[in-house]
Amino acid sequence: MKKFKPFIIPILLLVIIDQTVKIVISKLFMKCEFDIMIKTLRFNPELNTRLSYGGNFFELLSSPFVTILLNILVLFLFISGYMLYQTKKSRTSFWVKVIMICGIAGSLCSLIDKLFWGGSLDFLQIPTLFIFDLKDCYLTVAEVIFVVIGILHSKEISVKEYLHFCCNKFNL
């Protein structure tokens, strides 16, 4: 648990910001719609009850049971991946910290959305493409940095090594 202590406050802060913004929007701004950046970004609140972006295309991915299970799996992947990283590195790089903070905060926000909102209160829209919220921004930051680091360090840690680590660590 000591390894994760430095992440607790930043993660909680991002979760509180995400949920506070949603509460304020749901109480005061649900009927508002306006351009933030003309023809590029709009404020357009909408409760997405399909429970995931994929739920708009595949019924299975709008099942509460399946999406909650996926959220728990993603949290496990972040935590176990970091545990493996710690066995290989003596210091945690800034970018790995960003991945952990944004990834876990985004996953927790997503879990809260499903459990307490019945979906995600999305409010930022790129016209004709998609609508999203702060949690999606957190997750996207984590995903992009993860992919870049993964490409740059692909020789250092493999999926096979990760699976072997998890089997040994968690007695799977």
Backbone as a chain_set.jsonl record, in Angstrom:
{"seq": "MKKFKPFIIPILLLVIIDQTVKIVISKLFMKCEFDIMIKTLRFNPELNTRLSYGGNFFELLSSPFVTILLNILVLFLFISGYMLYQTKKSRTSFWVKVIMICGIAGSLCSLIDKLFWGGSLDFLQIPTLFIFDLKDCYLTVAEVIFVVIGILHSKEISVKEYLHFCCNKFNL", "coords": {"N": [[0.824, -1.202, 0.0], [2.049, 1.144, 0.612], [3.417, 1.876, -1.68], [1.469, 3.036, -3.214], [0.575, 5.241, -1.886], [1.454, 7.97, -2.539], [-0.218, 8.543, -4.647], [-2.831, 8.809, -3.826], [-4.028, 11.323, -2.895], [-3.857, 13.06, -5.255], [-5.449, 11.503, -7.012], [-7.926, 11.385, -5.656], [-8.517, 14.12, -5.692], [-8.878, 14.618, -8.486], [-11.117, 12.962, -8.929], [-13.006, 14.172, -7.238], [-13.192, 16.707, -8.466], [-14.267, 15.96, -11.006], [-16.754, 14.78, -10.25], [-17.964, 16.879, -8.814], [-18.244, 18.866, -10.785], [-20.108, 17.537, -12.398], [-22.305, 17.356, -10.669], [-22.95, 20.086, -10.293], [-23.552, 20.8, -12.966], [-25.739, 19.068, -13.431], [-27.639, 20.121, -11.682], [-27.89, 22.827, -12.382], [-27.341, 23.411, -15.121], [-28.36, 21.711, -17.126], [-30.047, 22.225, -19.283], [-28.681, 23.97, -20.843], [-26.779, 24.987, -23.676], [-23.974, 25.66, -25.602], [-21.355, 27.163, -27.64], [-17.99, 26.531, -26.898], [-15.541, 26.663, -28.119], [-15.789, 27.882, -31.212], [-17.401, 25.85, -33.578], [-15.763, 23.739, -32.895], [-15.627, 22.833, -30.192], [-18.187, 22.164, -27.928], [-20.458, 22.981, -25.231], [-22.655, 20.757, -24.047], [-24.701, 19.2, -22.266], [-25.501, 15.808, -21.485], [-27.0, 12.841, -20.393], [-25.491, 9.859, -20.625], [-26.749, 6.857, -20.885], [-25.981, 4.485, -21.883], [-23.755, 3.468, -20.819], [-21.116, 3.058, -21.714], [-18.797, 4.044, -24.269], [-18.583, 2.117, -26.23], [-20.983, 0.87, -25.761], [-22.824, 2.186, -27.279], [-22.741, 0.912, -29.651], [-22.588, -1.852, -29.279], [-24.706, -3.973, -27.64], [-24.022, -5.579, -25.41], [-21.999, -4.116, -24.176], [-23.386, -2.169, -22.887], [-24.448, -3.167, -20.691], [-24.976, -3.053, -17.233], [-23.727, -4.88, -15.412], [-21.61, -6.007, -16.966], [-20.121, -3.703, -17.704], [-19.374, -2.657, -15.209], [-17.838, -4.76, -14.281], [-15.777, -4.648, -16.211], [-14.697, -2.145, -15.519], [-13.619, -2.743, -12.988], [-11.735, -4.634, -13.771], [-10.017, -3.001, -15.311], [-9.042, -1.282, -13.313], [-7.641, -3.205, -11.836], [-5.699, -3.864, -13.76], [-4.237, -1.443, -13.951], [-3.194, -1.256, -11.32], [-1.828, -3.734, -10.931], [-0.081, -3.639, -13.102], [1.482, -1.455, -12.378], [2.648, -2.507, -10.096], [4.305, -4.476, -11.223], [5.984, -2.788, -12.705], [7.274, -1.47, -10.596], [8.89, -3.513, -9.645], [10.873, -3.543, -11.488], [11.964, -1.036, -11.704], [13.668, 1.441, -9.784], [12.895, 4.009, -9.195], [9.923, 5.911, -9.69], [8.903, 7.184, -12.723], [7.984, 10.516, -13.814], [6.049, 10.452, -15.88], [4.911, 7.925, -15.647], [3.705, 8.231, -13.203], [1.754, 10.109, -13.915], [0.215, 8.532, -15.661], [-0.752, 6.621, -13.831], [-2.2, 8.239, -11.962], [-4.097, 9.646, -13.588], [-5.263, 7.471, -14.938], [-6.296, 5.74, -12.892], [-7.952, 7.564, -11.531], [-9.752, 8.238, -13.613], [-10.899, 5.717, -14.084], [-12.098, 5.193, -11.594], [-13.937, 7.333, -11.506], [-15.547, 6.581, -13.643], [-16.633, 4.217, -12.637], [-18.072, 5.253, -10.441], [-19.89, 6.846, -11.878], [-21.431, 4.852, -13.173], [-22.476, 3.425, -10.994], [-23.789, 5.376, -9.385], [-24.916, 7.405, -10.983], [-26.184, 6.117, -12.984], [-25.194, 6.08, -15.463], [-23.122, 8.102, -17.619], [-22.633, 11.521, -17.135], [-22.141, 13.305, -19.673], [-20.675, 16.211, -21.129], [-19.084, 17.774, -22.747], [-18.652, 18.418, -26.137], [-17.508, 17.392, -29.286], [-18.504, 18.545, -32.154], [-20.442, 16.552, -34.368], [-18.857, 14.335, -33.913], [-18.3, 13.106, -31.126], [-19.407, 12.997, -27.658], [-18.249, 13.873, -24.425], [-16.697, 13.721, -21.106], [-14.934, 15.005, -18.158], [-13.741, 12.751, -16.99], [-13.302, 11.108, -19.201], [-11.334, 12.601, -20.431], [-9.267, 12.337, -18.541], [-8.778, 9.569, -18.759], [-8.012, 9.389, -21.45], [-5.627, 10.889, -21.502], [-4.033, 9.212, -19.861], [-4.055, 6.881, -21.452], [-2.826, 7.707, -23.896], [-0.244, 8.5, -23.057], [0.575, 6.052, -21.987], [0.658, 4.418, -24.306], [2.674, 5.712, -25.786], [4.893, 5.431, -24.025], [4.898, 2.661, -23.924], [5.606, 2.014, -26.569], [8.145, 3.198, -26.737], [9.543, 1.734, -24.818], [9.271, -0.955, -25.387], [10.84, -3.236, -25.396], [11.548, -3.721, -22.809], [9.509, -4.608, -20.987], [7.247, -7.2, -21.381], [4.037, -8.445, -22.538], [3.792, -11.118, -21.979], [5.595, -11.37, -19.848], [4.266, -9.751, -18.007], [1.867, -11.209, -17.604], [2.921, -13.545, -16.5], [4.027, -12.467, -14.153], [1.645, -11.602, -12.858], [0.325, -14.074, -12.492], [2.069, -15.333, -10.688], [2.202, -13.444, -8.554], [-0.464, -13.092, -7.732], [-1.361, -15.619, -7.363], [-2.7, -17.0, -9.49]], "CA": [[0.0, 0.0, 0.0], [2.968, 2.285, 0.686], [3.765, 2.251, -3.054], [0.36, 3.764, -3.82], [0.244, 6.385, -1.041], [1.598, 9.277, -3.194], [-1.246, 8.727, -5.675], [-4.172, 8.901, -3.242], [-4.567, 12.691, -2.9], [-4.146, 13.533, -6.619], [-6.574, 10.741, -7.567], [-9.146, 11.883, -5.003], [-8.764, 15.479, -6.191], [-9.466, 14.521, -9.83], [-12.457, 12.379, -8.792], [-13.869, 15.214, -6.651], [-13.438, 17.713, -9.515], [-15.181, 15.369, -11.988], [-18.093, 14.593, -9.697], [-18.513, 18.195, -8.466], [-18.669, 19.485, -12.042], [-21.338, 16.853, -12.826], [-23.4, 17.749, -9.766], [-23.313, 21.464, -10.635], [-24.215, 20.781, -14.276], [-27.053, 18.408, -13.318], [-28.556, 20.983, -10.919], [-28.05, 24.186, -12.905], [-27.034, 23.683, -16.523], [-28.752, 20.604, -18.024], [-30.741, 22.718, -20.481], [-27.802, 24.929, -21.531], [-25.958, 24.497, -24.785], [-23.286, 26.793, -26.223], [-20.01, 26.913, -28.151], [-16.833, 26.911, -26.091], [-14.667, 27.059, -29.229], [-16.712, 27.835, -32.354], [-17.348, 24.698, -34.487], [-14.749, 22.771, -32.463], [-15.97, 22.275, -28.887], [-19.452, 22.701, -27.405], [-21.007, 22.535, -23.958], [-23.942, 20.157, -24.408], [-24.85, 18.105, -21.293], [-26.364, 14.682, -21.848], [-26.73, 11.646, -19.588], [-25.284, 8.683, -21.477], [-27.161, 5.675, -20.121], [-25.464, 3.284, -22.561], [-22.718, 3.055, -19.87], [-19.774, 3.09, -22.292], [-18.808, 4.461, -25.67], [-18.87, 0.897, -26.983], [-22.391, 0.534, -25.56], [-23.605, 2.788, -28.362], [-22.633, 0.044, -30.817], [-22.766, -3.249, -28.879], [-25.603, -4.064, -26.489], [-23.309, -6.173, -24.279], [-21.209, -3.078, -23.519], [-24.246, -1.245, -22.148], [-24.919, -3.92, -19.535], [-24.329, -2.591, -15.998], [-22.845, -5.919, -14.869], [-20.416, -6.119, -17.809], [-19.303, -2.487, -17.653], [-18.781, -2.571, -13.868], [-16.774, -5.775, -14.279], [-14.673, -4.092, -17.009], [-14.066, -1.104, -14.706], [-12.808, -3.404, -11.959], [-10.6, -5.22, -14.487], [-9.098, -1.912, -15.672], [-8.363, -0.886, -12.074], [-6.672, -4.266, -11.557], [-4.598, -3.736, -14.721], [-3.402, -0.313, -13.539], [-2.497, -1.564, -10.069], [-0.876, -4.834, -11.135], [0.956, -3.14, -14.019], [2.388, -0.613, -11.6], [3.414, -3.395, -9.208], [5.372, -5.037, -12.048], [6.896, -1.673, -12.993], [8.062, -1.231, -9.381], [9.912, -4.555, -9.497], [11.905, -3.335, -12.499], [12.523, 0.323, -11.603], [13.823, 1.897, -8.399], [12.158, 5.28, -9.075], [8.777, 6.037, -10.594], [9.05, 8.361, -13.581], [6.873, 11.475, -13.814], [5.005, 10.045, -16.829], [4.218, 6.765, -15.075], [2.831, 8.803, -12.171], [0.61, 10.702, -14.616], [-0.613, 7.408, -16.109], [-1.423, 6.049, -12.657], [-3.164, 9.185, -11.397], [-5.2, 9.867, -14.532], [-5.925, 6.202, -15.234], [-7.104, 5.275, -11.755], [-9.017, 8.558, -11.306], [-10.751, 8.058, -14.666], [-11.6, 4.444, -13.857], [-12.975, 5.367, -10.421], [-15.043, 8.209, -11.932], [-16.417, 5.763, -14.483], [-17.341, 3.316, -11.731], [-19.037, 6.093, -9.719], [-20.942, 7.193, -12.844], [-22.291, 3.69, -13.398], [-23.151, 3.034, -9.751], [-24.607, 6.418, -8.763], [-25.593, 8.242, -11.965], [-26.873, 5.274, -13.959], [-24.571, 6.399, -16.753], [-22.141, 9.182, -17.539], [-23.109, 12.85, -17.512], [-21.189, 13.885, -20.617], [-21.063, 17.606, -21.343], [-18.228, 18.389, -23.75], [-18.959, 17.792, -27.425], [-16.855, 17.75, -30.539], [-19.656, 18.38, -33.048], [-20.524, 15.445, -35.342], [-18.01, 13.195, -33.552], [-18.715, 12.463, -29.887], [-19.583, 13.813, -26.459], [-17.423, 13.276, -23.376], [-16.602, 14.464, -19.852], [-13.567, 15.089, -17.63], [-13.233, 11.391, -16.8], [-12.784, 10.651, -20.497], [-10.059, 13.31, -20.64], [-8.273, 11.681, -17.684], [-8.447, 8.264, -19.339], [-7.3, 9.598, -22.713], [-4.255, 11.287, -21.153], [-3.345, 7.997, -19.412], [-3.901, 5.96, -22.59], [-1.846, 8.235, -24.862], [1.102, 8.391, -22.464], [0.875, 4.623, -21.886], [1.029, 3.92, -25.633], [3.992, 6.276, -26.131], [5.895, 4.748, -23.195], [4.931, 1.271, -24.373], [6.374, 1.945, -27.823], [9.542, 3.545, -26.456], [10.172, 0.755, -23.919], [8.651, -2.248, -25.692], [11.783, -4.335, -25.161], [11.802, -3.87, -21.372], [8.444, -5.374, -20.319], [6.354, -7.791, -22.378], [2.749, -8.943, -22.051], [4.076, -12.442, -21.416], [6.199, -11.146, -18.533], [3.204, -9.215, -17.145], [0.975, -12.319, -17.25], [3.688, -14.413, -15.597], [4.085, -11.741, -12.892], [0.315, -11.653, -12.223], [0.074, -15.458, -12.056], [2.875, -15.577, -9.485], [1.88, -12.487, -7.487], [-1.848, -13.244, -7.26], [-1.666, -17.063, -7.321], [-3.744, -17.306, -10.491]], "C": [[0.867, 1.264, 0.0], [3.32, 2.797, -0.712], [2.711, 3.167, -3.677], [-0.015, 5.034, -3.058], [0.374, 7.737, -1.758], [0.508, 9.564, -4.236], [-2.617, 9.067, -5.097], [-4.755, 10.306, -3.337], [-4.809, 13.201, -4.324], [-5.337, 12.794, -7.26], [-7.885, 11.244, -6.976], [-9.512, 13.272, -5.502], [-9.415, 15.436, -7.578], [-10.884, 13.95, -9.779], [-13.426, 13.433, -8.251], [-14.185, 16.291, -7.685], [-14.463, 17.185, -10.512], [-16.608, 15.301, -11.442], [-18.746, 15.919, -9.303], [-19.026, 18.909, -9.709], [-19.99, 18.849, -12.504], [-22.535, 17.227, -11.957], [-23.882, 19.16, -10.109], [-24.058, 21.501, -11.971], [-25.615, 20.184, -14.156], [-28.075, 19.289, -12.604], [-28.87, 22.298, -11.634], [-27.992, 24.343, -14.425], [-27.471, 22.596, -17.515], [-29.411, 21.094, -19.32], [-29.91, 23.724, -21.271], [-27.024, 24.227, -22.642], [-25.314, 25.71, -25.445], [-21.912, 26.358, -26.726], [-18.965, 27.376, -27.141], [-15.76, 27.42, -27.051], [-15.497, 26.828, -30.495], [-16.384, 26.683, -33.305], [-16.324, 23.628, -34.095], [-15.143, 22.069, -31.177], [-17.207, 22.974, -28.341], [-19.71, 22.191, -25.991], [-22.403, 22.036, -24.28], [-24.19, 18.952, -23.483], [-25.882, 17.055, -21.716], [-25.988, 13.485, -20.973], [-26.672, 10.445, -20.522], [-25.595, 7.442, -20.651], [-26.746, 4.378, -20.808], [-24.234, 2.739, -21.828], [-21.299, 2.967, -20.419], [-19.9, 3.574, -23.723], [-19.168, 3.264, -26.55], [-20.323, 0.46, -26.864], [-23.308, 1.16, -26.593], [-23.656, 1.881, -29.591], [-22.912, -1.424, -30.506], [-23.584, -3.306, -27.6], [-24.9, -4.592, -25.243], [-22.546, -5.115, -23.484], [-22.064, -1.972, -22.904], [-24.914, -1.963, -20.973], [-24.219, -3.422, -18.279], [-23.345, -3.621, -15.431], [-21.527, -5.976, -15.646], [-19.534, -4.887, -17.673], [-18.669, -2.282, -16.273], [-17.63, -3.566, -13.749], [-15.555, -5.282, -15.065], [-13.938, -2.988, -16.244], [-13.148, -1.701, -13.65], [-11.573, -4.036, -12.591], [-9.563, -4.152, -14.836], [-8.345, -1.423, -14.431], [-7.303, -1.921, -11.693], [-5.457, -4.154, -12.487], [-3.664, -2.579, -14.351], [-2.559, -0.685, -12.322], [-1.45, -2.66, -10.271], [0.251, -4.431, -12.088], [1.973, -2.281, -13.29], [3.238, -1.462, -10.656], [4.57, -4.049, -9.979], [6.428, -3.97, -12.346], [7.831, -1.431, -11.806], [9.141, -2.294, -9.169], [11.09, -4.324, -10.441], [12.614, -1.981, -12.367], [12.612, 0.735, -10.136], [13.051, 3.194, -8.143], [11.026, 5.302, -10.086], [8.929, 7.311, -11.407], [7.803, 9.248, -13.494], [5.726, 10.968, -14.684], [4.245, 8.821, -16.346], [3.284, 7.23, -13.962], [1.577, 9.407, -12.807], [-0.338, 9.599, -15.101], [-1.418, 6.854, -14.938], [-2.524, 6.977, -12.132], [-4.354, 9.36, -12.327], [-5.978, 8.581, -14.801], [-6.812, 5.718, -14.106], [-8.233, 6.257, -11.46], [-10.128, 8.39, -12.343], [-11.563, 6.789, -14.473], [-12.543, 4.535, -12.664], [-14.171, 6.26, -10.758], [-16.044, 7.423, -12.766], [-17.249, 4.809, -13.631], [-18.409, 4.076, -10.939], [-20.199, 6.461, -10.634], [-21.936, 6.048, -13.011], [-23.117, 3.357, -12.156], [-24.129, 4.089, -9.232], [-25.384, 7.3, -9.744], [-26.426, 7.408, -12.94], [-26.351, 5.499, -15.371], [-23.609, 7.55, -16.549], [-22.778, 10.5, -17.964], [-22.017, 13.493, -18.369], [-21.635, 15.305, -20.931], [-20.182, 18.354, -22.331], [-18.437, 17.663, -25.075], [-18.062, 18.329, -28.524], [-17.923, 17.473, -31.59], [-19.433, 17.331, -34.138], [-19.628, 14.254, -34.997], [-18.516, 12.494, -32.299], [-18.827, 13.475, -28.762], [-18.859, 13.104, -25.314], [-17.437, 14.139, -22.124], [-15.159, 14.478, -19.361], [-12.94, 13.716, -17.449], [-12.641, 10.852, -18.095], [-11.467, 11.339, -20.834], [-8.958, 12.666, -19.807], [-7.802, 10.377, -18.322], [-7.654, 8.414, -20.641], [-5.856, 10.012, -22.465], [-3.458, 10.041, -20.749], [-3.073, 7.052, -20.583], [-2.818, 6.429, -23.561], [-0.43, 8.099, -24.308], [1.516, 6.928, -22.362], [1.341, 4.062, -23.233], [2.416, 4.43, -26.022], [5.091, 5.572, -25.335], [6.032, 3.291, -23.621], [5.75, 1.09, -25.64], [7.863, 2.188, -27.546], [10.27, 2.474, -25.632], [9.652, -0.664, -24.162], [9.557, -3.447, -25.422], [11.952, -4.651, -23.666], [10.777, -4.731, -20.639], [7.501, -5.896, -21.401], [5.034, -8.222, -21.726], [2.947, -10.3, -21.387], [4.661, -12.303, -20.004], [5.147, -10.643, -17.541], [2.28, -10.346, -16.679], [1.654, -13.274, -16.274], [3.763, -13.772, -14.201], [2.755, -11.851, -12.146], [-0.002, -13.052, -11.703], [0.831, -15.763, -10.767], [2.429, -14.713, -8.305], [0.505, -12.76, -6.871], [-2.307, -14.701, -7.222], [-2.802, -17.449, -8.265], [-3.442, -18.602, -11.211]], "O": [[0.48, 2.305, -0.532], [3.499, 3.999, -0.912], [3.018, 3.972, -4.556], [-0.834, 5.82, -3.534], [-0.509, 8.582, -1.608], [0.338, 10.71, -4.655], [-3.479, 9.567, -5.819], [-5.877, 10.467, -3.818], [-5.886, 13.736, -4.587], [-6.137, 13.405, -7.968], [-8.843, 11.501, -7.706], [-10.688, 13.568, -5.712], [-10.395, 16.14, -7.82], [-11.76, 14.409, -10.512], [-14.542, 13.567, -8.753], [-15.326, 16.743, -7.773], [-15.426, 17.881, -10.834], [-17.554, 15.722, -12.109], [-19.959, 16.069, -9.444], [-20.112, 19.489, -9.695], [-20.89, 19.559, -12.954], [-23.646, 17.394, -12.46], [-25.086, 19.399, -10.205], [-25.087, 22.167, -12.086], [-26.57, 20.725, -14.712], [-29.267, 19.204, -12.9], [-29.976, 22.826, -11.514], [-28.537, 25.306, -14.965], [-26.984, 22.576, -18.646], [-29.325, 20.42, -20.346], [-30.386, 24.272, -22.266], [-26.67, 23.052, -22.548], [-25.997, 26.669, -25.805], [-21.374, 25.334, -26.306], [-19.052, 28.478, -26.6], [-15.152, 28.466, -26.827], [-15.861, 25.693, -30.802], [-15.255, 26.549, -33.776], [-16.049, 22.716, -34.874], [-15.013, 20.849, -31.071], [-17.276, 24.202, -28.293], [-19.247, 21.117, -25.606], [-23.247, 22.806, -24.737], [-23.922, 17.814, -23.868], [-26.96, 17.367, -22.223], [-24.811, 13.155, -20.828], [-27.673, 10.064, -21.129], [-24.792, 7.029, -19.815], [-27.119, 3.292, -20.364], [-23.728, 1.672, -22.175], [-20.358, 2.812, -19.64], [-20.977, 3.519, -24.317], [-19.954, 3.382, -27.49], [-20.845, -0.229, -27.741], [-24.444, 0.718, -26.768], [-24.505, 2.056, -30.465], [-23.41, -2.159, -31.359], [-23.184, -2.741, -26.582], [-25.151, -4.108, -24.139], [-22.456, -5.203, -22.26], [-21.536, -0.956, -22.452], [-25.828, -1.43, -20.344], [-22.989, -3.368, -18.248], [-22.245, -3.259, -15.014], [-20.452, -5.993, -15.046], [-18.317, -5.016, -17.541], [-17.547, -1.786, -16.18], [-16.58, -3.254, -13.186], [-14.42, -5.48, -14.629], [-12.712, -2.898, -16.304], [-12.033, -1.222, -13.442], [-10.485, -3.984, -12.017], [-8.363, -4.375, -14.674], [-7.141, -1.177, -14.495], [-6.201, -1.562, -11.279], [-4.32, -4.33, -12.05], [-2.444, -2.717, -14.427], [-1.35, -0.454, -12.302], [-0.311, -2.521, -9.825], [1.4, -4.833, -11.904], [3.174, -2.365, -13.548], [4.414, -1.168, -10.443], [5.679, -4.165, -9.458], [7.627, -4.232, -12.246], [9.029, -1.215, -11.985], [10.186, -2.011, -8.581], [12.18, -4.851, -10.217], [13.728, -1.807, -12.861], [11.729, 0.412, -9.342], [12.608, 3.451, -7.023], [11.152, 4.782, -11.194], [9.069, 8.397, -10.844], [6.717, 8.785, -13.145], [4.564, 11.041, -14.284], [3.049, 8.695, -16.61], [2.193, 6.684, -13.797], [0.471, 9.235, -12.295], [-1.555, 9.721, -14.965], [-2.626, 6.645, -15.049], [-3.648, 6.538, -11.888], [-5.5, 9.234, -11.896], [-7.206, 8.598, -14.882], [-7.957, 5.328, -14.337], [-9.353, 5.838, -11.169], [-11.309, 8.399, -11.996], [-12.777, 6.786, -14.675], [-13.659, 4.016, -12.71], [-15.293, 5.975, -10.341], [-17.254, 7.586, -12.608], [-18.439, 4.621, -13.885], [-19.53, 3.589, -10.787], [-21.358, 6.398, -10.225], [-23.148, 6.264, -12.99], [-24.305, 3.047, -12.253], [-25.182, 3.743, -8.696], [-26.403, 7.882, -9.374], [-27.28, 7.947, -13.644], [-27.005, 5.141, -16.35], [-23.318, 7.927, -15.414], [-23.39, 10.585, -19.028], [-21.099, 14.135, -17.859], [-22.833, 15.58, -20.994], [-20.514, 19.476, -22.715], [-18.402, 16.434, -25.126], [-17.88, 19.537, -28.677], [-18.221, 16.317, -31.889], [-18.361, 17.253, -34.74], [-19.637, 13.257, -35.72], [-19.096, 11.411, -32.386], [-18.414, 14.629, -28.882], [-18.858, 11.875, -25.244], [-18.109, 15.169, -22.083], [-14.259, 14.017, -20.063], [-11.753, 13.529, -17.719], [-11.592, 10.21, -18.08], [-10.586, 10.737, -21.447], [-7.845, 12.468, -20.293], [-6.605, 10.11, -18.417], [-6.728, 7.644, -20.897], [-4.951, 9.534, -23.15], [-2.344, 9.831, -21.23], [-1.983, 6.49, -20.69], [-1.987, 5.633, -23.996], [0.474, 7.638, -25.005], [2.673, 6.592, -22.617], [2.316, 3.312, -23.287], [3.24, 3.668, -26.53], [6.104, 5.163, -25.902], [7.137, 2.751, -23.675], [6.501, 0.122, -25.767], [8.725, 1.473, -28.056], [11.488, 2.33, -25.746], [9.603, -1.477, -23.239], [9.067, -4.561, -25.237], [12.442, -5.722, -23.307], [11.145, -5.506, -19.757], [7.016, -5.13, -22.234], [4.946, -8.343, -20.504], [2.34, -10.591, -20.356], [4.271, -13.025, -19.086], [5.133, -11.053, -16.381], [1.948, -10.43, -15.497], [1.027, -13.754, -15.331], [3.582, -14.454, -13.192], [2.731, -12.153, -10.953], [-0.536, -13.203, -10.604], [0.284, -16.387, -9.857], [2.297, -15.207, -7.185], [0.328, -12.672, -5.656], [-3.496, -14.981, -7.068], [-3.743, -18.141, -7.875], [-4.205, -19.017, -12.082]]}, "num_chains": 1, "name": "protein.A"}
